[in-house]
Amino acid sequence: MVIPSVTELTLLKALWKQQPLSAREIHDAASAELDWSFSSTRKTLDRMLEKQMVAVQVVHGVNVYSARLEKVSTLAAFAHDFGRRVMEMETPLPVAMFTGSKLVDQRELAQLEQMLQDWPAAEA
């Protein structure tokens, strides 16, 4: 699974909330988290397109983007990588750390918990 960078994840979060979006709409949605230029957003979207994280189509002459990465599995991979590489944990991160998130609902939280619990079996 492709694990997005923090900036790529920020753009994906905008798309998971509403898609498809133009590059300008993605930039505006991510501006609170990313204090950078519109050209940086465009370059990041181009790289994400190359990595097949997003898809693009032309609507009324404007490129609009959609996430190709599924939200829950991407968050599980990101959380697993963070726990292993950053926190040096061999056990899954507790799903309680995601409680109260505006990004996932209760159903997605249950999916995320299951994915994190099953992760070691998936690596074997």
C-alpha positions as CSV (number, residue, x, y, z in Angstrom):
1,M,0.0,0.0,0.0
2,V,1.2,3.5,-0.8
3,I,1.6,5.6,2.3
4,P,1.0,9.3,1.5
5,S,3.3,12.0,2.8
6,V,1.7,14.4,5.3
7,T,1.1,17.0,2.6
8,E,-0.4,14.3,0.3
9,L,-2.6,13.2,3.1
10,T,-3.9,16.7,3.6
11,L,-5.0,16.9,0.0
12,L,-6.6,13.5,0.2
13,K,-8.5,14.5,3.3
14,A,-10.0,17.4,1.3
15,L,-11.1,14.9,-1.4
16,W,-12.5,12.4,1.0
17,K,-14.8,15.1,2.4
18,Q,-16.0,16.1,-1.0
19,Q,-15.1,15.0,-4.5
20,P,-14.4,15.7,-7.3
21,L,-12.7,19.0,-6.7
22,S,-10.6,21.3,-8.9
23,A,-7.0,22.1,-7.9
24,R,-8.2,25.5,-6.7
25,E,-10.9,24.0,-4.5
26,I,-8.4,21.5,-3.1
27,H,-5.9,24.3,-2.4
28,D,-8.6,26.4,-0.7
29,A,-9.8,23.4,1.4
30,A,-6.2,22.6,2.5
31,S,-5.0,26.1,3.1
32,A,-5.6,26.0,6.8
33,E,-3.2,23.1,7.1
34,L,-0.8,23.9,4.3
35,D,0.6,27.4,4.2
36,W,1.9,27.3,0.7
37,S,1.3,28.5,-2.8
38,F,-1.2,27.3,-5.3
39,S,1.6,26.1,-7.6
40,S,2.8,23.8,-4.7
41,T,-0.7,22.3,-4.6
42,R,-0.6,21.8,-8.3
43,K,2.8,20.2,-8.2
44,T,1.8,17.9,-5.4
45,L,-1.4,16.9,-7.3
46,D,0.8,16.1,-10.3
47,R,3.0,13.8,-8.2
48,M,-0.1,12.2,-6.6
49,L,-1.4,11.6,-10.1
50,E,1.8,9.9,-11.1
51,K,1.6,7.7,-8.0
52,Q,-2.0,6.9,-8.8
53,M,-3.2,8.4,-5.5
54,V,-5.7,10.6,-7.4
55,A,-7.5,10.5,-10.7
56,V,-8.2,13.5,-12.9
57,Q,-10.9,14.2,-15.5
58,V,-11.9,17.3,-17.4
59,V,-15.2,18.8,-16.6
60,H,-16.3,21.9,-18.5
61,G,-12.6,22.5,-19.4
62,V,-11.4,22.3,-15.8
63,N,-9.3,19.4,-14.4
64,V,-11.1,17.9,-11.4
65,Y,-9.6,15.4,-9.1
66,S,-10.9,12.4,-7.2
67,A,-9.1,10.2,-4.6
68,R,-8.1,6.8,-5.8
69,L,-6.9,5.7,-2.4
70,E,-9.7,4.5,-0.1
71,K,-9.9,6.5,3.1
72,V,-10.0,3.8,5.8
73,S,-7.3,1.6,4.4
74,T,-5.0,4.6,3.8
75,L,-5.5,5.8,7.3
76,A,-4.8,2.3,8.6
77,A,-1.6,2.1,6.6
78,F,-0.6,5.6,7.7
79,A,-1.3,4.8,11.4
80,H,0.5,1.5,11.2
81,D,3.6,3.1,9.6
82,F,3.6,5.8,12.3
83,G,3.3,3.3,15.1
84,R,6.1,1.1,13.7
85,R,8.6,3.7,12.4
86,V,8.0,6.7,14.6
87,M,6.8,5.2,17.9
88,E,8.7,1.9,17.5
89,M,5.6,-0.2,18.4
90,E,5.1,-3.7,17.4
91,T,1.5,-3.8,18.5
92,P,-1.4,-1.9,16.7
93,L,-2.1,1.6,17.7
94,P,-5.2,1.8,20.0
95,V,-8.2,2.9,18.0
96,A,-9.2,5.2,20.9
97,M,-6.6,7.7,19.5
98,F,-9.0,8.2,16.5
99,T,-12.1,8.8,18.7
100,G,-13.5,12.3,18.1
101,S,-12.0,12.5,14.7
102,K,-13.9,14.6,12.2
103,L,-12.5,12.5,9.4
104,V,-14.1,9.1,10.2
105,D,-17.6,8.2,11.3
106,Q,-18.4,5.3,13.7
107,R,-18.7,2.7,10.9
108,E,-15.3,3.8,9.5
109,L,-13.8,3.8,13.0
110,A,-14.9,0.1,13.4
111,Q,-13.3,-0.7,10.1
112,L,-10.1,1.1,11.0
113,E,-10.0,-0.8,14.3
114,Q,-10.4,-4.1,12.5
115,M,-7.7,-3.3,9.9
116,L,-5.2,-2.2,12.6
117,Q,-5.9,-5.4,14.6
118,D,-5.5,-7.6,11.5
119,W,-2.4,-5.8,10.3
120,P,0.3,-8.2,11.5
121,A,-1.5,-11.1,9.8
122,A,-1.6,-9.2,6.5
123,E,2.2,-8.7,6.6
124,A,3.0,-12.3,7.2
